Amino acid sequence: MKRALKWFSLVSAGLVLLAGALLAHTWYMKPVSIEWFYARVFLRFALDDPELLKYPIAYFSEPGGWSPNDKEVAGFRNYFLKGGFVIFDDFGEMRGFDQGDWLNTVTQMQRVLPGYQLVRLEASHPIFHAFYDISLDVISRTYRGIPAYYGIFENNDPKRRLLAILNYNNDIGEYWEFSDEGFDPIAITNEAYKLGVNYLVYALTH
């Protein structure tokens, strides 16, 4: 049976959200949360589904648990090559020592885009200034470790199109999700929203 990943569509932004692990965080959904809003437009696709190409931006949660089959790998490659942009989030170390998330994400992306490299992005990169001027020091540490941001560029050339951004040791989606509950400091939650806005603006204008 073809493995399906979880997808949500936010049509107004041309954005698709998906989860690399099949465990959905539905047990804490509340009517006031952003998770509740996503659930209202819930869709499910395999990565080789042509419908994927209708969405220029995808948010990929928990790629550390991702194990696509060959058809999904080919479908995801096609998405990138036809102009798709992907935000990888909610992965990295656990308690400071487990590198499994990183290794699996890199391994699977080498299947999707063989030979492509992950390049660490400096704070001066335009994606962090596409709408807001973001200081990466605000989110200085998470439950996973010290955040770092990596990019995948077309033909491994930083001067060409950015295909994906990887929020390593970070989980900006969690800041969005719990923003109405005081789960994290307001300054950090605000910065997470700014990152999301910048990612969307950058991807839609480059």
C-alpha positions in Angstrom: 0.0 0.0 0.0 1.3 3.4 -0.9 2.3 5.4 2.1 0.5 8.7 2.3 1.8 11.7 4.2 -0.3 14.2 6.1 -1.1 17.3 4.2 -3.0 20.4 5.0 -3.8 23.1 2.4 -4.0 26.8 3.0 -5.3 27.8 -0.4 -5.1 31.6 0.1 -1.3 31.5 0.5 -0.7 28.7 -1.9 0.7 26.7 1.0 0.7 23.0 1.7 1.6 21.5 5.0 2.7 17.9 5.6 4.1 15.7 8.3 7.0 13.3 7.9 5.8 11.1 10.7 2.4 9.5 10.7 1.8 10.6 14.3 -0.5 13.6 14.2 -0.7 15.9 17.1 -4.5 15.9 17.2 -4.9 15.0 20.8 -4.4 18.6 22.0 -6.4 20.4 19.2 -8.6 23.2 20.6 -11.2 25.4 18.7 -9.0 28.5 19.2 -5.8 27.0 18.0 -4.1 27.3 14.6 -4.2 23.5 14.4 -7.9 23.6 14.5 -7.9 26.0 11.5 -5.6 23.7 9.5 -7.9 20.7 10.3 -10.8 22.5 8.6 -8.9 22.2 5.2 -7.3 18.8 5.8 -6.1 17.0 2.7 -4.1 13.9 2.2 -1.8 13.2 -0.8 1.1 11.0 -1.7 4.2 12.9 -2.9 3.7 11.6 -6.5 0.2 13.0 -6.7 0.0 15.6 -9.5 -2.2 17.8 -7.2 0.9 18.7 -5.3 2.1 20.9 -8.1 -0.8 23.2 -7.5 0.9 24.5 -4.3 4.1 26.6 -4.7 5.1 26.2 -1.0 5.1 23.2 1.3 5.7 23.1 5.1 7.2 19.7 6.0 7.0 18.8 9.7 9.1 16.0 11.3 11.2 14.9 8.4 13.3 12.9 10.8 10.5 10.2 10.6 10.2 10.4 6.8 10.7 7.2 4.7 9.3 7.8 1.2 8.9 5.1 -1.4 10.6 5.4 -4.8 7.5 6.9 -6.5 7.2 9.5 -3.7 10.9 10.4 -4.1 10.4 10.9 -7.8 7.2 13.0 -7.2 9.0 15.2 -4.6 11.9 15.7 -7.0 9.5 16.8 -9.7 8.0 19.3 -7.3 11.3 20.9 -6.6 12.4 21.0 -10.2 9.1 22.6 -11.3 9.6 25.5 -8.8 8.3 24.2 -5.5 9.7 25.6 -2.2 9.8 23.5 1.0 10.1 24.6 4.6 11.5 21.7 6.7 10.7 22.1 10.4 10.5 20.3 13.7 13.6 18.1 13.5 17.0 18.0 15.0 18.7 16.7 18.1 16.8 15.3 21.1 18.3 16.1 24.5 21.5 17.2 22.7 22.9 13.9 21.4 20.6 12.1 19.0 21.5 12.9 15.4 18.9 10.5 13.8 16.6 13.2 12.6 19.4 15.0 10.8 20.8 11.8 9.3 17.5 10.6 8.0 16.5 14.0 6.5 19.9 14.3 4.7 19.6 10.7 3.5 16.1 11.0 2.1 16.9 14.4 0.4 19.9 12.7 -1.3 17.4 10.3 -2.8 15.2 13.2 -3.9 18.0 15.5 -5.1 21.1 13.4 -5.6 24.3 15.5 -5.2 22.6 18.5 -3.7 24.3 20.0 -0.6 22.9 21.6 2.5 24.4 25.0 3.0 24.3 26.8 6.3 22.5 30.2 6.0 24.0 33.2 7.6 21.8 35.9 9.2 22.5 38.2 6.3 20.7 35.9 3.8 17.8 37.8 2.1 15.2 35.2 3.3 15.7 36.7 6.8 15.0 40.2 5.5 12.3 39.5 2.9 9.7 41.4 4.9 10.8 41.6 8.5 14.5 42.1 9.5 14.9 39.1 11.7 17.6 38.6 14.4 18.3 34.9 14.6 19.5 35.4 18.2 16.0 35.8 19.5 15.3 32.0 19.3 18.7 31.1 20.7 17.9 27.6 22.1 15.0 25.2 21.8 14.2 21.8 23.4 16.2 20.3 20.6 19.4 22.4 20.9 20.8 25.5 19.3 18.9 26.4 16.1 20.6 26.5 12.7 19.2 27.2 9.3 20.3 25.4 6.1 19.4 25.9 2.5 19.3 23.8 -0.6 20.1 25.8 -3.8 19.5 25.0 -7.4 22.6 23.4 -8.9 24.3 23.9 -5.5 24.8 27.6 -6.4 23.9 30.1 -3.6 23.3 32.7 -6.3 20.5 30.7 -7.8 17.0 29.7 -6.6 16.6 28.5 -3.0 14.7 25.3 -3.2 14.2 24.6 0.5 15.0 25.9 4.0 15.6 23.6 6.9 15.0 24.8 10.5 17.4 22.5 12.2 17.0 22.2 16.0 13.9 24.3 15.7 10.1 23.9 15.7 8.6 27.2 14.6 5.3 25.4 14.0 5.0 24.7 17.7 5.4 28.4 18.5 2.6 29.1 16.1 0.4 26.3 17.4 0.6 27.4 21.0 0.8 31.1 20.5 -2.5 31.7 22.2 -1.7 29.7 25.3 1.4 31.4 26.8 3.4 28.2 26.2 6.5 30.2 25.1 7.6 33.8 25.6 5.9 36.4 23.4 9.1 37.6 21.8 10.0 34.1 20.7 6.5 33.4 19.4 6.5 36.7 17.5 9.9 35.8 15.9 8.6 32.5 14.8 5.7 34.2 13.0 8.1 36.6 11.4 10.2 33.7 10.1 7.0 32.1 8.6 6.0 35.4 6.9 9.5 35.9 5.5 9.6 32.4 4.1 6.3 32.9 2.3 7.2 36.3 1.0 10.7 35.2 -0.2 9.4 32.0 -1.8 6.6 33.8 -3.7 8.9 36.6 -5.0 12.0 34.6 -6.0 
